Amino acid sequence: MTEFTPRRAFAGAPWEARVGYCRAVRCGPHIWVTGCAPVAEDGSVVAPGDANAQTVRCLQVIDKALRDVGADMSHVVRTRMFVTDISRWEAVGDAHRAVFADHPPATTMVEVSALIDPAMLVEIEAEAFVPPDG
């Protein structure tokens, strides 16, 4: 396996096999983390109605995916946040800032009409870069 052979991490979500995707892909120093929703280990939606708590959960899922491919949140260079109600931007932003205040990535937050489960208020994807020196 070469440095640029894709390394994949799977979370075991039922949608992975059904849709045909993985949680994260690392190719050399680049990592892409698919959209992460606020899903608990048992498959339920975390904290219905609480955008901040759901954002925290999304970021926890991203953190695990990054660790599964040899990186961490400090390597994140870009996030995209999809929210179902843009008026909750502060609650989402507060949770994002709590994780990234010391190493802020480029980011986008956009309102979408719906996510895969109506109880989900936010979904976040991330891109990371791990420099050759680690």
N, C-alpha and C positions, 0 to 999 in steps of 0.2 A: 504494500500500500504506500503510495507516494504522499507527499505533503498535500497535494491538491486532489487527492481522492476524497470525495465527499464522505463525511462522517455524520451519521444521522442519530438523533435522539427521539425516542417515542415516549409519550406519556401514558399510553394505554387507553386514551379516550375512544369511545365507540365510533366517533366520527372519523378518526384517522383511517381506519380500514375502509369505511364506507365511502369516504370522499377521495382517499388516496393521497394522504399527506403525512408528514411527520411533524413533531413539535419543533425541532431545530435541525439545521444543516450547517456544518462547518466545512469549509473548503479553504485550506491554508489558514491565513489570519482572519478570514471573513466568516461571520456567523449571521444567519438569518433565523429569527424566531417567528414562527407563525402567529397569527392572532390568538391571544390567550384570553379566555373568558373567565369570569368569576365562578369557577366550578370547584366544589369540594371533592375530597377523595371519594366520597360515596356517589358522586355524579349529580348531586343537588346543586342548585344555584345558591351561592353564598350571599347572605344579607340582602334579601329582596328589599328594594326601596332605598338602600343606603349606597349612594354612588362612591363615597369615600372608602367604605369597607370593601366594596367590590373592586375598586381600583387597587387597593392593597393586595387583594387576593390575586388579581391579574399579574401584578408585579412579582409576587411570590412564585407564581408558575413560571414566569420568565426567568427568574433567578435560578430555579431548579434546572430549567432547560439549558441555561448557559453553563452551569456547573457540570451537567452531564456531558458537555463537549469541551470541557477544560477552560472555561472562562468565568467571569463574574460580572456583576452589574457595573463595575467601574470601566468595563470594556465597551459598554453600550455607547454608540455614536448617534443613533437615531431611534426615535419611537414614533409610532402613529397610534393615536387614541381615537377610537370610534365610540361615540356616545349617542344614546337615543334621545337625550334631552340636553341641549347645549346650555340651558339655563343652570345646569348643575356643574358647570365648568370649574367653579372654584373648589368644590369638593374633590373632583377628579384631580385638579391641579395641585391641591394641597398634598394629596397622597404621592403624586409623582415627584413633587419637590422634596418631600421627606426622604426619598430614596436617592435622588439625583442632585441634590443641592451642591455637593462638592465636586461633581463631574457632570454638569448638565449636557445632555445630548441635544442635537437638533430634534425638533418635534413638531408634530401636527396634531390638532384636535379637530375633528369634524363630526357634525351631527349626521346620523344615518336614520332611516325610517324604522329599522328593526334589526335585532340580532336573532340568533337561532332559537333562543328561548325568550318569551316576552318578559320574564323576570330579570333578564340581564340588562343592565344599564350601560355597560362599558366593555370594550374588548380592546386589547393593546397588542401591537406587534413591535418587534425590536430588531435592530441590526447592531452588530458589534464587530469590533476590530481588535485583534490581539497582536500587538507589535512583536516582531521577532525576538525581542529581549524579554518577552513575557508580559 
